Amino acid sequence: MTAIKKVLSEVVKGGTIDALARQLDMNMSTLLAMIDFLADAGYLEMTGLQCSCQASNLCEKCCGSKSGSQTKMYALTMKGEQFLSCNAS
């Protein structure tokens, strides 16, 4: 299985970048670069940004414009789904 297919397959399952990097035995910066590449190439799309404490009354404090604590969320695009289905094994 190619590294791209592994990353796409695991992104579909959800989870954190830390967990994904451990599961794939991949350096965090390498994984982030691959995810950025896959998004730029149209295999993934950003589905939204949210704060990990969004239900908390501290959310404004934690997720203000200067905090930088937003979480990127990705989903497979049609192109990503086709890549996985055409390269299934």
N, C-alpha and C positions, 0 to 999 in steps of 0.2 A: 504494500500500500504506500502510495507516495505521501510525502509530508503534507502537501496541500490537501489531499483527500482526508488524511488523519485530522488535520485542523478543522476542516469543514464539518466532518462527521461529529467531532466533539463540540463544536460551537452550537450545532443543532440541539445537542442534549442540554445546553445551558451550563451554568456554573460560573465560577470566578476565573479570572486569568491565572491567579496563583495555582488553583487546583488543576487547571488545564495544562499549565506549564509542567507541573509535577507529573501528571498522568502521561504526558507526551515525552517526559524526560528532556525538556527543552529549556534553554535559557529564556528568561522572561523578555529580554529585549529582542531576541530573535522571534519569539512568538508574537509580540506586539508589531514588529515589522511585517511579519507574514499576514497578520490580520489587516493591517493598513493596506498592504499590497492587494489582498483579496477584495477589500472594499473598493479600492481604486479600480481594480480590474472588473468589477461588477458581479463578483460571486457572493458578496455580502453587502448588506445595507444597514446603516445605522437606523434603529427603530425608535430610539428615544433616549433621552437623558433623564436620569433621576438621581436623587440623593438617597443614600442608604438609610437615612433617618427621616425620610419623607413623612412618616406618620407621627414623628415627634414634634413637640412644641418648640424644640431647639432647631428645627430645620432651617429657618431663615438664617440663624446664626452660623450653622454648619455649612449651608449651601449658598451663601451669599455670593455675589459676583466675584469676590476676591479670594474665595476659599479654595477653588480648584478641586473640590471633592466630588465632582459629578462622575457618575458611572456611565460608560458607553455601553449600549446594548445593541447587539447585531442579530440579524436574521438572514437566512439564505435567500438569495434572489432566485428567480426562475433559472437564470444561468447557472447558479450554484447547484440547484436541484438537478438540472440536466447533467452537469458534470459528475455529480455523485452517482446518478442512475446509469449513465453511460460507462462509467468506470467502476461499476460494482464488481466486487470479488471478495 
